[in-house]
Amino acid sequence: MNNIWKARKVLVTGAGGFIGSHLVENLVRSGATVRTFVRYNSRGDGGMLRQLDPTLLDQVEIVAGDLRDEDAVRKAVLGSQTVFHLGALISIPYSYLHPVEVTSTNVIGTLNVLLASRDLGVERVIHTSTSEVYGTAQSVPISEAHPLQGQSPYSASKIGADKLAESFFCAYNLPVITVRPFNTFGPRQSGRAVIPTIITQALTRDVVHLGNLDSTRDFTYIADTVSGFIKAAESADGLGEVFNLGTGEEIRIGDLANKILGLVGRQVSIETESGRMRPARSEVMRLISDNRSARETLKWSPAFSLDKGLELTIAWIRDHLDNYQIGKYEF
């Protein structure tokens, strides 16, 4: 058990999400006292937190609210020593339909977390960015100095949130570090993401329906992404900086689909579907990380290969197919 986390008071926003739920699980196992902030709904649904072992979930305080509610956020932050801010509306297709909601949640929500953390003396804030802020790579591998490009309302909102975090470090000396995951995947990920989309169809259908097959991505297994969050929170260095969390390897989506089909062991065809395509200028064609800063400053490095991560993910999804609306385009 890591003594740094023993009885440490931690808040995780966005804890009901894919990455957030895994982070909460890691923190509880490490001895932290964990409060979570999840988006309120009338079902009292904690999202992916429901997938945690009940003995772990019993140790988690769950607070429901909206990131845009300054008072709700402040109450959630109160008493926390470390804040992991993962809360966001993350779907790119959803941001095409509802840019106002996505922008207000991701920008104003982040501002509320930063304000509360500043005013209440939080010792460390880990702010979550996304590789989508880079847009299509202008140079590779993509370092943290790469230009930021808002090719979707979602990515633009995250650029705004990232810059707010930067400004609070510069203006108020808030102890914040920004981590920038590259396409995390693994157990519990929703069907809106490409890897579960491929796996669920490959396991159950004769045809896999996808969008653009030629774009490339840098896929990072969930345990490695969570490790990056933890390393950022523990690091004595890197305050005010941004760190890419990626493997430094890219794969074309069409090739990824064929790899998954090989691991599943079924003869399945692949077809593109126009309804799954992004607007041409909004499609990010290439993402591959330069992770040297995270390796050198945070002492972080990915431990899982793509193949190993896919094997673990396929096994989990095979046992949880009832979690998915197979074949439906989710966003």
N, C-alpha and C positions, 0 to 999 in steps of 0.2 A: 504494500500500500504506500502511495506517495504521501509523505508527511506534509507536503505543501497543501494538499487538499483536505487533510483530516479536519473535519468540522468547519471548513471554510464556507462562508455564506456566499452562495452563487445564485445569480439569476440567469436564466436562459430564455430569451424571447424567441418566438417561432419554434418552441419546443415540440409542438405537435407535428412538425414536418419531418421529412426523411432524415436529413442530417441532424436536426435538433434532437430527435428522439435517441439517436445513437450517441450523441454527445451527452445527453442526460444520463443514459445508462452508464457510460464511462465514468462520469463524475460521481454518481452514487456509489459505484463499485470502488471508487478511490477514496470514499469517506467524506465527500463534500455534503454540506447541507444545501439542498437544491430546491429553489423556487422556480416554477415555470410560468411563463406568460403565454397563453394561447388565445386565439381569436374566439370570441364568444359566439356560440350558437345555441339555439333552444334545445338541442338534443343533449347538451352537456358533453359533447364529443371532444375528447382530448387528442383526436387525430392519431398519429402513429404511436403516441405514448401508450395506447391500449395494447400494443404489441410487446411491451415490457413484461418481464416476469412479475407477477403480482407482488412478490415479496420486495422487489425493487420499487415498484410503483407506489407501494404503501409508504415509502420513505420520501416521496416527492410531493411538494406543495404545488397545487395547480391553481393558478389565478387566471380567470377569463376576463377579456376586455378587448379593446381596440387600440392599436398603437397610436391612432390619431387623437385619442383622448389623453390629454396631458396629465390630468389628475390620476387617471387609472395607471398610467405608466409610472408616475412619481411614487405612487403607493407600492407598486411592484418592486421598484428599485430600492426603496427605503430599507436600510440595514444590510444591503449587499456589499461584499468586498470586491467581487469580480462579476462583471456583466458580460455575457456572451450575447451579442445582438445578431440573431439570425432571422428575426421576424421580417417578412416581406411578402408581397404578392409577386410570384416568380415566373408565371407563365407568359411567354412571349406572345402566343396567339391571343391570350386573354387581354394582353396590353393593347393589341390592335383594336379590340372591341371596346375596352373601358380604360382609356389612357388617363382619365381624371382620377379614377379610383386607385389605379396602380401608382400614379405619381404622388398622390396625397398620402397614401399608405407608406410608400417607400421613402419619401423625402421628409414629410412632416413627422411620420412615425419615428424616423431616425433622429430628427431634431429633438423630439420629445425625450428619447432615450439619452441623448447627449446632454441635454439641459439637466435632466434629473441626476445623471451621473456626476456632472460638474457640481451641482448644488449640494448633493448629498455625500460628496467625498468618496466616491468609488475609487478603489485603488488601481483597477485595471479594467479597461473596456476592450473587448475584442469585437470589432465591427466586421461584418461579412459583406464582401464584394462578390463579383462574378467575373469570369473570363469574358462574358458577353460585352463588357465595357470596352474591350479592345476592338470589337468589330472584326472584319476580315483582316487577317494579318498583313501588314505592310512590309514587315521584315520578320524573319524567323531565326531562332526561336523567339517568342515574344517575352521581352523583359518588362519589368515594371515601368520602364521609361517609355514604352511604346505609346504612341498617341491614343487618346480615348475617342471612341466614335459611337455616337448614339444612333445605331441602325434600327432600333425599335424603341417604342415608348418605354418598355421595360429597361433596356440598357441605359437609356437616357436618365431614367429615374435613379438607377443605381450609381451612375456617374455623379449625379447631384448629391446622393447620400454619402458617397465616398469623399466628396469635396467638403461636405459639412464636417465629417469626422476629421479630415485634415485641418480644417479651420479651427476646430475646437482644441486641437493640439497646439496650433500656432498661437491662437489668441488667448486661450485660457490655461494652457499647459495641462490639459486633460490627458491622462496616461492611456492613450488609445493606440492600438495596433490594428491594421486592416489586413485581413487574409482574403485572398482571391482564389477560390477553388476553381479548378478546370473540370467540368463535367463529371461530377461525382456519381458513382453508381453502386448498387449493392442491394442486399435484402431490405425490404420495406419501401423501396422506391415506387412511386405511383406510376400508373399506366400512361401518364402524359409524357414521360421520358422515353428516349429512343430505345434503350436497352430492354426495359420491361416490355415495350411495345413489340420488339422483335421476339423476345423469348416467349411471351404468352401465345403469340400466333404460331410460332415454330412448334410449340408443344401440342397445339390443338387444331391447327388448320392446315390446309394444303397449299395455301397462298399467304405470304406475308406482305401486307400492304404498307408501304412507306412513302415518305416524301423524297426530298433530294438525296440521291445516293452518292453524289460526288463530293460533298463537303467533308472535311476532315475534322476530327476532334481528338483531344487529349483526355483520355478517360482515366479517372483516379478512383480506386476502390475506397469505399466508405471508411474503413478502419484507418486508412492513411490520411484521409481528410480530417477525421476527428483527431488523429495524432497531431496534425498541424495546428488545429485550434488549441489543443492542450499545450503544445510547445510554445505557441505565441503567448499564452497566458502565463507561462512559467518563466519566460526568457527575461534575463536582466537587461537585454539590449533590444533595440528595434522600435522604441517608442516613436510614434509619429510616422512610421514607415508602412509600406505596403509589401506583402509577400505573396508571390504566386505559389499555389499548392497544386502542382501538376507533375506528371511523370517525365515530361520532356520527350514523349513519343506520341505520334499521331497515327490515326487510322482512318481511311475512307469509310463512310457509312455503309456503302455497298459491300466492302470487304469485311467490315464488322458483322454484317448480317450473315455472310457466308461462313465466317468463323463460328458464330453462334449455331448455325444450322449443323455444322460439323460436330460441335460439342453435344448438341441435342440428339444427333444421330437419326434424323428423319429427312426424307426427300421432300423438300418444300420449295416451291418457286417464289420468286420475289417480283412484285409489281409496284410501280410508282402510282400514286394517286394524286390527282391535281389538287384536291381539297386539303391535302397535307403540306402543300408547298407554301413557303413564305413569299411575300412580295419580293420581286427580283432584287431591288436595291437594299432590302432588309435582310436578305439571306447572308449569314456569316459563313464564308466558304472555307476558311482555314483557321484553326486554333491549335497551337502547340506551344507549351510553356518553356520558358527559361526559369528553372527553379533554383538557380545558384544562390540567390539571396537567402532563401529559406534554408538551404543546406548550410550556408556559412554562418548566418546570424542566429537562426532558430535551432540549428543542429537537427533539422528535420530531413528525412528522406523517405520516399515511398518504399514499402516492404513487399507489396503485392504486385505480381505481374498481371497483365490484362487477362491472360488465360486462367490463372488461379482465381481471380476475382469473378470472372464469368462463371466458372464452375460452381463457386459458392452461391452465386446469385441464381443460377439456373436451379440448383437444388432447393433453394428457399422458395422460389416462385412455383416450382412444381408442387410443393406442399401447401401453397397458399393461392391457388388459382381462383378460389372464390372471392379473393380481394379485388379481382380485376373484371372490367367490362371488355372482354376479349374482342378485338377487332374494331371496337369503336374508337374513333379519334377523340382522345381526351385532351383537354387543355385547361 
